[in-house]
Amino acid sequence: MTIEAPETRIVHSRKVACDGSEGALGHPRVYLQIPEEQNWVECPYCDCKFIYEDAAKAAE
């Protein structure tokens, strides 16, 4: 049984930034790199999942 990520975002770049998008209630901004072999990455603070757009199109 897997648990879904709280939020999933399709992104156009392999380099992404996440700050929790909750304003003052968010978390420190972190910069993440989406690996080419995996095509997604999760934020270590809020578990938001970032999926590279080419991988999302291929899954459709």
mmJSON file of the N, C-alpha and C atoms, coordinates in Angstrom:
{"data_MODEL":{"atom_site":{
"group_PDB":["ATOM","ATOM","ATOM","ATOM","ATOM","ATOM","ATOM","ATOM","ATOM","ATOM","ATOM","ATOM","ATOM","ATOM","ATOM","ATOM","ATOM","ATOM","ATOM","ATOM","ATOM","ATOM","ATOM","ATOM","ATOM","ATOM","ATOM","ATOM","ATOM","ATOM","ATOM","ATOM","ATOM","ATOM","ATOM","ATOM","ATOM","ATOM","ATOM","ATOM","ATOM","ATOM","ATOM","ATOM","ATOM","ATOM","ATOM","ATOM","ATOM","ATOM","ATOM","ATOM","ATOM","ATOM","ATOM","ATOM","ATOM","ATOM","ATOM","ATOM","ATOM","ATOM","ATOM","ATOM","ATOM","ATOM","ATOM","ATOM","ATOM","ATOM","ATOM","ATOM","ATOM","ATOM","ATOM","ATOM","ATOM","ATOM","ATOM","ATOM","ATOM","ATOM","ATOM","ATOM","ATOM","ATOM","ATOM","ATOM","ATOM","ATOM","ATOM","ATOM","ATOM","ATOM","ATOM","ATOM","ATOM","ATOM","ATOM","ATOM","ATOM","ATOM","ATOM","ATOM","ATOM","ATOM","ATOM","ATOM","ATOM","ATOM","ATOM","ATOM","ATOM","ATOM","ATOM","ATOM","ATOM","ATOM","ATOM","ATOM","ATOM","ATOM","ATOM","ATOM","ATOM","ATOM","ATOM","ATOM","ATOM","ATOM","ATOM","ATOM","ATOM","ATOM","ATOM","ATOM","ATOM","ATOM","ATOM","ATOM","ATOM","ATOM","ATOM","ATOM","ATOM","ATOM","ATOM","ATOM","ATOM","ATOM","ATOM","ATOM","ATOM","ATOM","ATOM","ATOM","ATOM","ATOM","ATOM","ATOM","ATOM","ATOM","ATOM","ATOM","ATOM","ATOM","ATOM","ATOM","ATOM","ATOM","ATOM","ATOM","ATOM","ATOM","ATOM","ATOM","ATOM","ATOM","ATOM","ATOM"],
"id":[1,2,3,4,5,6,7,8,9,10,11,12,13,14,15,16,17,18,19,20,21,22,23,24,25,26,27,28,29,30,31,32,33,34,35,36,37,38,39,40,41,42,43,44,45,46,47,48,49,50,51,52,53,54,55,56,57,58,59,60,61,62,63,64,65,66,67,68,69,70,71,72,73,74,75,76,77,78,79,80,81,82,83,84,85,86,87,88,89,90,91,92,93,94,95,96,97,98,99,100,101,102,103,104,105,106,107,108,109,110,111,112,113,114,115,116,117,118,119,120,121,122,123,124,125,126,127,128,129,130,131,132,133,134,135,136,137,138,139,140,141,142,143,144,145,146,147,148,149,150,151,152,153,154,155,156,157,158,159,160,161,162,163,164,165,166,167,168,169,170,171,172,173,174,175,176,177,178,179,180],
"type_symbol":["N","C","C","N","C","C","N","C","C","N","C","C","N","C","C","N","C","C","N","C","C","N","C","C","N","C","C","N","C","C","N","C","C","N","C","C","N","C","C","N","C","C","N","C","C","N","C","C","N","C","C","N","C","C","N","C","C","N","C","C","N","C","C","N","C","C","N","C","C","N","C","C","N","C","C","N","C","C","N","C","C","N","C","C","N","C","C","N","C","C","N","C","C","N","C","C","N","C","C","N","C","C","N","C","C","N","C","C","N","C","C","N","C","C","N","C","C","N","C","C","N","C","C","N","C","C","N","C","C","N","C","C","N","C","C","N","C","C","N","C","C","N","C","C","N","C","C","N","C","C","N","C","C","N","C","C","N","C","C","N","C","C","N","C","C","N","C","C","N","C","C","N","C","C","N","C","C","N","C","C"],
"label_atom_id":["N","CA","C","N","CA","C","N","CA","C","N","CA","C","N","CA","C","N","CA","C","N","CA","C","N","CA","C","N","CA","C","N","CA","C","N","CA","C","N","CA","C","N","CA","C","N","CA","C","N","CA","C","N","CA","C","N","CA","C","N","CA","C","N","CA","C","N","CA","C","N","CA","C","N","CA","C","N","CA","C","N","CA","C","N","CA","C","N","CA","C","N","CA","C","N","CA","C","N","CA","C","N","CA","C","N","CA","C","N","CA","C","N","CA","C","N","CA","C","N","CA","C","N","CA","C","N","CA","C","N","CA","C","N","CA","C","N","CA","C","N","CA","C","N","CA","C","N","CA","C","N","CA","C","N","CA","C","N","CA","C","N","CA","C","N","CA","C","N","CA","C","N","CA","C","N","CA","C","N","CA","C","N","CA","C","N","CA","C","N","CA","C","N","CA","C","N","CA","C","N","CA","C","N","CA","C","N","CA","C"],
"label_alt_id":[null,null,null,null,null,null,null,null,null,null,null,null,null,null,null,null,null,null,null,null,null,null,null,null,null,null,null,null,null,null,null,null,null,null,null,null,null,null,null,null,null,null,null,null,null,null,null,null,null,null,null,null,null,null,null,null,null,null,null,null,null,null,null,null,null,null,null,null,null,null,null,null,null,null,null,null,null,null,null,null,null,null,null,null,null,null,null,null,null,null,null,null,null,null,null,null,null,null,null,null,null,null,null,null,null,null,null,null,null,null,null,null,null,null,null,null,null,null,null,null,null,null,null,null,null,null,null,null,null,null,null,null,null,null,null,null,null,null,null,null,null,null,null,null,null,null,null,null,null,null,null,null,null,null,null,null,null,null,null,null,null,null,null,null,null,null,null,null,null,null,null,null,null,null,null,null,null,null,null,null],
"label_comp_id":["MET","MET","MET","THR","THR","THR","ILE","ILE","ILE","GLU","GLU","GLU","ALA","ALA","ALA","PRO","PRO","PRO","GLU","GLU","GLU","THR","THR","THR","ARG","ARG","ARG","ILE","ILE","ILE","VAL","VAL","VAL","HIS","HIS","HIS","SER","SER","SER","ARG","ARG","ARG","LYS","LYS","LYS","VAL","VAL","VAL","ALA","ALA","ALA","CYS","CYS","CYS","ASP","ASP","ASP","GLY","GLY","GLY","SER","SER","SER","GLU","GLU","GLU","GLY","GLY","GLY","ALA","ALA","ALA","LEU","LEU","LEU","GLY","GLY","GLY","HIS","HIS","HIS","PRO","PRO","PRO","ARG","ARG","ARG","VAL","VAL","VAL","TYR","TYR","TYR","LEU","LEU","LEU","GLN","GLN","GLN","ILE","ILE","ILE","PRO","PRO","PRO","GLU","GLU","GLU","GLU","GLU","GLU","GLN","GLN","GLN","ASN","ASN","ASN","TRP","TRP","TRP","VAL","VAL","VAL","GLU","GLU","GLU","CYS","CYS","CYS","PRO","PRO","PRO","TYR","TYR","TYR","CYS","CYS","CYS","ASP","ASP","ASP","CYS","CYS","CYS","LYS","LYS","LYS","PHE","PHE","PHE","ILE","ILE","ILE","TYR","TYR","TYR","GLU","GLU","GLU","ASP","ASP","ASP","ALA","ALA","ALA","ALA","ALA","ALA","LYS","LYS","LYS","ALA","ALA","ALA","ALA","ALA","ALA","GLU","GLU","GLU"],
"label_asym_id":["A","A","A","A","A","A","A","A","A","A","A","A","A","A","A","A","A","A","A","A","A","A","A","A","A","A","A","A","A","A","A","A","A","A","A","A","A","A","A","A","A","A","A","A","A","A","A","A","A","A","A","A","A","A","A","A","A","A","A","A","A","A","A","A","A","A","A","A","A","A","A","A","A","A","A","A","A","A","A","A","A","A","A","A","A","A","A","A","A","A","A","A","A","A","A","A","A","A","A","A","A","A","A","A","A","A","A","A","A","A","A","A","A","A","A","A","A","A","A","A","A","A","A","A","A","A","A","A","A","A","A","A","A","A","A","A","A","A","A","A","A","A","A","A","A","A","A","A","A","A","A","A","A","A","A","A","A","A","A","A","A","A","A","A","A","A","A","A","A","A","A","A","A","A","A","A","A","A","A","A"],
"label_entity_id":["1","1","1","1","1","1","1","1","1","1","1","1","1","1","1","1","1","1","1","1","1","1","1","1","1","1","1","1","1","1","1","1","1","1","1","1","1","1","1","1","1","1","1","1","1","1","1","1","1","1","1","1","1","1","1","1","1","1","1","1","1","1","1","1","1","1","1","1","1","1","1","1","1","1","1","1","1","1","1","1","1","1","1","1","1","1","1","1","1","1","1","1","1","1","1","1","1","1","1","1","1","1","1","1","1","1","1","1","1","1","1","1","1","1","1","1","1","1","1","1","1","1","1","1","1","1","1","1","1","1","1","1","1","1","1","1","1","1","1","1","1","1","1","1","1","1","1","1","1","1","1","1","1","1","1","1","1","1","1","1","1","1","1","1","1","1","1","1","1","1","1","1","1","1","1","1","1","1","1","1"],
"label_seq_id":[1,1,1,2,2,2,3,3,3,4,4,4,5,5,5,6,6,6,7,7,7,8,8,8,9,9,9,10,10,10,11,11,11,12,12,12,13,13,13,14,14,14,15,15,15,16,16,16,17,17,17,18,18,18,19,19,19,20,20,20,21,21,21,22,22,22,23,23,23,24,24,24,25,25,25,26,26,26,27,27,27,28,28,28,29,29,29,30,30,30,31,31,31,32,32,32,33,33,33,34,34,34,35,35,35,36,36,36,37,37,37,38,38,38,39,39,39,40,40,40,41,41,41,42,42,42,43,43,43,44,44,44,45,45,45,46,46,46,47,47,47,48,48,48,49,49,49,50,50,50,51,51,51,52,52,52,53,53,53,54,54,54,55,55,55,56,56,56,57,57,57,58,58,58,59,59,59,60,60,60],
"pdbx_PDB_ins_code":[null,null,null,null,null,null,null,null,null,null,null,null,null,null,null,null,null,null,null,null,null,null,null,null,null,null,null,null,null,null,null,null,null,null,null,null,null,null,null,null,null,null,null,null,null,null,null,null,null,null,null,null,null,null,null,null,null,null,null,null,null,null,null,null,null,null,null,null,null,null,null,null,null,null,null,null,null,null,null,null,null,null,null,null,null,null,null,null,null,null,null,null,null,null,null,null,null,null,null,null,null,null,null,null,null,null,null,null,null,null,null,null,null,null,null,null,null,null,null,null,null,null,null,null,null,null,null,null,null,null,null,null,null,null,null,null,null,null,null,null,null,null,null,null,null,null,null,null,null,null,null,null,null,null,null,null,null,null,null,null,null,null,null,null,null,null,null,null,null,null,null,null,null,null,null,null,null,null,null,null],
"Cartn_x":[0.839,0.0,0.884,0.675,1.452,0.575,1.204,0.509,0.789,-0.265,-0.123,0.528,1.281,1.867,0.747,0.908,-0.149,-0.455,0.525,0.325,1.261,0.799,1.619,1.606,2.784,2.906,3.66,3.135,3.827,4.679,5.985,6.894,7.599,8.085,8.718,10.241,10.787,12.231,12.646,13.855,14.355,14.85,15.015,15.397,14.161,13.78,12.585,12.902,12.076,12.19,10.86,10.927,9.712,9.866,8.801,8.793,7.523,6.818,5.603,4.373,4.57,3.511,2.411,2.777,1.808,2.147,2.919,3.308,4.141,3.743,4.478,4.392,3.416,3.261,3.991,4.716,5.433,6.693,7.702,8.978,10.104,11.349,12.465,12.506,12.84,12.92,14.066,13.752,14.758,14.741,15.903,16.033,16.298,15.536,15.606,15.92,16.592,16.924,16.175,15.432,14.7,15.649,15.938,16.855,16.244,17.083,16.605,16.063,16.646,16.204,14.908,14.573,13.382,12.249,12.583,11.63,10.687,10.967,10.201,11.067,10.663,11.353,10.328,10.537,9.647,10.387,9.67,10.229,10.421,11.595,11.822,11.032,10.529,9.756,8.263,7.657,6.195,5.721,6.627,6.322,5.61,5.624,5.063,5.871,5.191,5.851,5.902,7.098,7.307,7.603,6.796,6.962,7.354,8.435,8.884,7.855,7.492,6.373,6.497,7.692,7.842,7.437,7.744,7.364,5.866,5.247,3.793,3.068,3.587,2.961,3.083,4.219,4.445,3.528,3.128,2.283,0.817,0.45,-0.959,-1.33],
"Cartn_y":[-1.17,0.0,1.233,2.105,3.328,4.514,5.526,6.739,7.797,8.428,9.463,10.709,11.423,12.694,13.704,14.601,15.556,16.486,16.777,17.639,17.163,17.201,16.83,17.986,18.366,19.467,18.992,19.319,19.076,20.308,20.11,21.24,21.151,22.3,22.403,22.417,22.331,22.376,21.267,20.763,19.724,20.319,21.637,22.318,23.02,22.692,23.278,23.785,24.7,25.224,24.989,24.663,24.442,25.15,25.879,26.533,26.202,25.173,24.764,25.525,26.597,27.471,27.787,27.9,28.24,29.591,30.408,31.705,31.522,32.174,32.084,30.692,29.898,28.552,27.489,27.904,26.962,26.433,26.165,25.665,26.412,26.231,26.897,26.477,27.417,27.117,26.141,25.1,24.126,24.047,23.798,23.644,22.174,21.631,20.203,19.992,18.901,18.514,17.233,17.221,16.023,15.147,13.93,13.051,12.589,12.457,12.039,10.614,9.733,8.339,8.136,9.055,8.914,9.832,11.018,12.014,12.592,12.433,13.072,13.172,14.068,14.242,14.713,14.362,14.795,15.744,16.745,17.688,16.971,17.097,16.421,17.025,18.243,18.883,18.567,18.839,18.753,17.59,16.821,15.66,16.006,17.276,17.649,16.93,16.352,15.592,16.441,16.626,17.374,16.378,16.415,15.499,16.312,15.908,16.586,16.374,17.433,17.396,16.325,16.03,14.997,13.628,13.355,12.069,12.012,13.126,13.16,12.929,13.487,13.282,11.82,11.2,9.809,8.86,9.24,8.388,8.442,9.441,9.57,8.548],
"Cartn_z":[0.0,0.0,0.0,-0.969,-1.04,-0.661,-0.118,0.276,-0.777,-1.293,-2.306,-1.71,-2.54,-2.123,-1.885,-0.908,-0.606,-1.779,-2.596,-3.758,-4.857,-6.095,-7.237,-8.224,-8.681,-9.634,-10.867,-12.036,-13.296,-13.563,-13.787,-13.962,-15.314,-15.783,-17.094,-17.021,-15.829,-15.629,-14.673,-14.844,-13.937,-12.616,-12.557,-11.324,-10.779,-9.546,-8.938,-7.543,-7.064,-5.707,-4.997,-3.715,-2.936,-1.597,-1.214,0.101,0.87,0.434,1.109,0.661,-0.08,-0.614,0.392,1.649,2.701,3.328,2.639,3.194,4.452,5.529,6.788,7.413,6.993,7.549,6.733,5.701,4.846,5.526,4.728,5.249,4.543,5.0,4.309,2.838,1.973,0.536,0.279,-0.464,-0.877,-2.394,-2.967,-4.408,-4.698,-5.628,-5.923,-7.392,-7.693,-9.064,-9.39,-10.488,-10.907,-11.72,-11.248,-11.976,-13.303,-14.343,-15.654,-15.648,-14.862,-14.852,-14.07,-13.181,-12.349,-12.811,-13.3,-13.806,-12.762,-11.483,-10.418,-9.172,-8.282,-7.007,-5.988,-4.719,-3.641,-2.715,-2.242,-1.279,0.059,0.669,1.952,3.117,2.962,4.033,3.947,2.78,2.685,1.806,1.256,0.415,-0.891,-1.295,-2.588,-3.668,-4.638,-5.693,-6.955,-7.512,-8.741,-9.852,-10.911,-12.04,-13.261,-13.914,-15.126,-16.222,-16.959,-17.896,-18.985,-19.484,-20.522,-19.989,-18.737,-18.123,-17.918,-17.579,-17.359,-18.682,-19.775,-21.098,-21.532,-21.236,-21.622,-20.846,-19.633,-18.802,-19.238,-20.028,-20.454,-21.489],
"occupancy":[1.0,1.0,1.0,1.0,1.0,1.0,1.0,1.0,1.0,1.0,1.0,1.0,1.0,1.0,1.0,1.0,1.0,1.0,1.0,1.0,1.0,1.0,1.0,1.0,1.0,1.0,1.0,1.0,1.0,1.0,1.0,1.0,1.0,1.0,1.0,1.0,1.0,1.0,1.0,1.0,1.0,1.0,1.0,1.0,1.0,1.0,1.0,1.0,1.0,1.0,1.0,1.0,1.0,1.0,1.0,1.0,1.0,1.0,1.0,1.0,1.0,1.0,1.0,1.0,1.0,1.0,1.0,1.0,1.0,1.0,1.0,1.0,1.0,1.0,1.0,1.0,1.0,1.0,1.0,1.0,1.0,1.0,1.0,1.0,1.0,1.0,1.0,1.0,1.0,1.0,1.0,1.0,1.0,1.0,1.0,1.0,1.0,1.0,1.0,1.0,1.0,1.0,1.0,1.0,1.0,1.0,1.0,1.0,1.0,1.0,1.0,1.0,1.0,1.0,1.0,1.0,1.0,1.0,1.0,1.0,1.0,1.0,1.0,1.0,1.0,1.0,1.0,1.0,1.0,1.0,1.0,1.0,1.0,1.0,1.0,1.0,1.0,1.0,1.0,1.0,1.0,1.0,1.0,1.0,1.0,1.0,1.0,1.0,1.0,1.0,1.0,1.0,1.0,1.0,1.0,1.0,1.0,1.0,1.0,1.0,1.0,1.0,1.0,1.0,1.0,1.0,1.0,1.0,1.0,1.0,1.0,1.0,1.0,1.0,1.0,1.0,1.0,1.0,1.0,1.0],
"B_iso_or_equiv":[0.0,0.0,0.0,0.0,0.0,0.0,0.0,0.0,0.0,0.0,0.0,0.0,0.0,0.0,0.0,0.0,0.0,0.0,0.0,0.0,0.0,0.0,0.0,0.0,0.0,0.0,0.0,0.0,0.0,0.0,0.0,0.0,0.0,0.0,0.0,0.0,0.0,0.0,0.0,0.0,0.0,0.0,0.0,0.0,0.0,0.0,0.0,0.0,0.0,0.0,0.0,0.0,0.0,0.0,0.0,0.0,0.0,0.0,0.0,0.0,0.0,0.0,0.0,0.0,0.0,0.0,0.0,0.0,0.0,0.0,0.0,0.0,0.0,0.0,0.0,0.0,0.0,0.0,0.0,0.0,0.0,0.0,0.0,0.0,0.0,0.0,0.0,0.0,0.0,0.0,0.0,0.0,0.0,0.0,0.0,0.0,0.0,0.0,0.0,0.0,0.0,0.0,0.0,0.0,0.0,0.0,0.0,0.0,0.0,0.0,0.0,0.0,0.0,0.0,0.0,0.0,0.0,0.0,0.0,0.0,0.0,0.0,0.0,0.0,0.0,0.0,0.0,0.0,0.0,0.0,0.0,0.0,0.0,0.0,0.0,0.0,0.0,0.0,0.0,0.0,0.0,0.0,0.0,0.0,0.0,0.0,0.0,0.0,0.0,0.0,0.0,0.0,0.0,0.0,0.0,0.0,0.0,0.0,0.0,0.0,0.0,0.0,0.0,0.0,0.0,0.0,0.0,0.0,0.0,0.0,0.0,0.0,0.0,0.0,0.0,0.0,0.0,0.0,0.0,0.0],
"pdbx_formal_charge":[null,null,null,null,null,null,null,null,null,null,null,null,null,null,null,null,null,null,null,null,null,null,null,null,null,null,null,null,null,null,null,null,null,null,null,null,null,null,null,null,null,null,null,null,null,null,null,null,null,null,null,null,null,null,null,null,null,null,null,null,null,null,null,null,null,null,null,null,null,null,null,null,null,null,null,null,null,null,null,null,null,null,null,null,null,null,null,null,null,null,null,null,null,null,null,null,null,null,null,null,null,null,null,null,null,null,null,null,null,null,null,null,null,null,null,null,null,null,null,null,null,null,null,null,null,null,null,null,null,null,null,null,null,null,null,null,null,null,null,null,null,null,null,null,null,null,null,null,null,null,null,null,null,null,null,null,null,null,null,null,null,null,null,null,null,null,null,null,null,null,null,null,null,null,null,null,null,null,null,null],
"auth_seq_id":[1,1,1,2,2,2,3,3,3,4,4,4,5,5,5,6,6,6,7,7,7,8,8,8,9,9,9,10,10,10,11,11,11,12,12,12,13,13,13,14,14,14,15,15,15,16,16,16,17,17,17,18,18,18,19,19,19,20,20,20,21,21,21,22,22,22,23,23,23,24,24,24,25,25,25,26,26,26,27,27,27,28,28,28,29,29,29,30,30,30,31,31,31,32,32,32,33,33,33,34,34,34,35,35,35,36,36,36,37,37,37,38,38,38,39,39,39,40,40,40,41,41,41,42,42,42,43,43,43,44,44,44,45,45,45,46,46,46,47,47,47,48,48,48,49,49,49,50,50,50,51,51,51,52,52,52,53,53,53,54,54,54,55,55,55,56,56,56,57,57,57,58,58,58,59,59,59,60,60,60],
"auth_comp_id":["MET","MET","MET","THR","THR","THR","ILE","ILE","ILE","GLU","GLU","GLU","ALA","ALA","ALA","PRO","PRO","PRO","GLU","GLU","GLU","THR","THR","THR","ARG","ARG","ARG","ILE","ILE","ILE","VAL","VAL","VAL","HIS","HIS","HIS","SER","SER","SER","ARG","ARG","ARG","LYS","LYS","LYS","VAL","VAL","VAL","ALA","ALA","ALA","CYS","CYS","CYS","ASP","ASP","ASP","GLY","GLY","GLY","SER","SER","SER","GLU","GLU","GLU","GLY","GLY","GLY","ALA","ALA","ALA","LEU","LEU","LEU","GLY","GLY","GLY","HIS","HIS","HIS","PRO","PRO","PRO","ARG","ARG","ARG","VAL","VAL","VAL","TYR","TYR","TYR","LEU","LEU","LEU","GLN","GLN","GLN","ILE","ILE","ILE","PRO","PRO","PRO","GLU","GLU","GLU","GLU","GLU","GLU","GLN","GLN","GLN","ASN","ASN","ASN","TRP","TRP","TRP","VAL","VAL","VAL","GLU","GLU","GLU","CYS","CYS","CYS","PRO","PRO","PRO","TYR","TYR","TYR","CYS","CYS","CYS","ASP","ASP","ASP","CYS","CYS","CYS","LYS","LYS","LYS","PHE","PHE","PHE","ILE","ILE","ILE","TYR","TYR","TYR","GLU","GLU","GLU","ASP","ASP","ASP","ALA","ALA","ALA","ALA","ALA","ALA","LYS","LYS","LYS","ALA","ALA","ALA","ALA","ALA","ALA","GLU","GLU","GLU"],
"auth_asym_id":["A","A","A","A","A","A","A","A","A","A","A","A","A","A","A","A","A","A","A","A","A","A","A","A","A","A","A","A","A","A","A","A","A","A","A","A","A","A","A","A","A","A","A","A","A","A","A","A","A","A","A","A","A","A","A","A","A","A","A","A","A","A","A","A","A","A","A","A","A","A","A","A","A","A","A","A","A","A","A","A","A","A","A","A","A","A","A","A","A","A","A","A","A","A","A","A","A","A","A","A","A","A","A","A","A","A","A","A","A","A","A","A","A","A","A","A","A","A","A","A","A","A","A","A","A","A","A","A","A","A","A","A","A","A","A","A","A","A","A","A","A","A","A","A","A","A","A","A","A","A","A","A","A","A","A","A","A","A","A","A","A","A","A","A","A","A","A","A","A","A","A","A","A","A","A","A","A","A","A","A"],
"auth_atom_id":["N","CA","C","N","CA","C","N","CA","C","N","CA","C","N","CA","C","N","CA","C","N","CA","C","N","CA","C","N","CA","C","N","CA","C","N","CA","C","N","CA","C","N","CA","C","N","CA","C","N","CA","C","N","CA","C","N","CA","C","N","CA","C","N","CA","C","N","CA","C","N","CA","C","N","CA","C","N","CA","C","N","CA","C","N","CA","C","N","CA","C","N","CA","C","N","CA","C","N","CA","C","N","CA","C","N","CA","C","N","CA","C","N","CA","C","N","CA","C","N","CA","C","N","CA","C","N","CA","C","N","CA","C","N","CA","C","N","CA","C","N","CA","C","N","CA","C","N","CA","C","N","CA","C","N","CA","C","N","CA","C","N","CA","C","N","CA","C","N","CA","C","N","CA","C","N","CA","C","N","CA","C","N","CA","C","N","CA","C","N","CA","C","N","CA","C","N","CA","C","N","CA","C","N","CA","C","N","CA","C"],
"pdbx_PDB_model_num":[1,1,1,1,1,1,1,1,1,1,1,1,1,1,1,1,1,1,1,1,1,1,1,1,1,1,1,1,1,1,1,1,1,1,1,1,1,1,1,1,1,1,1,1,1,1,1,1,1,1,1,1,1,1,1,1,1,1,1,1,1,1,1,1,1,1,1,1,1,1,1,1,1,1,1,1,1,1,1,1,1,1,1,1,1,1,1,1,1,1,1,1,1,1,1,1,1,1,1,1,1,1,1,1,1,1,1,1,1,1,1,1,1,1,1,1,1,1,1,1,1,1,1,1,1,1,1,1,1,1,1,1,1,1,1,1,1,1,1,1,1,1,1,1,1,1,1,1,1,1,1,1,1,1,1,1,1,1,1,1,1,1,1,1,1,1,1,1,1,1,1,1,1,1,1,1,1,1,1,1]
}}}
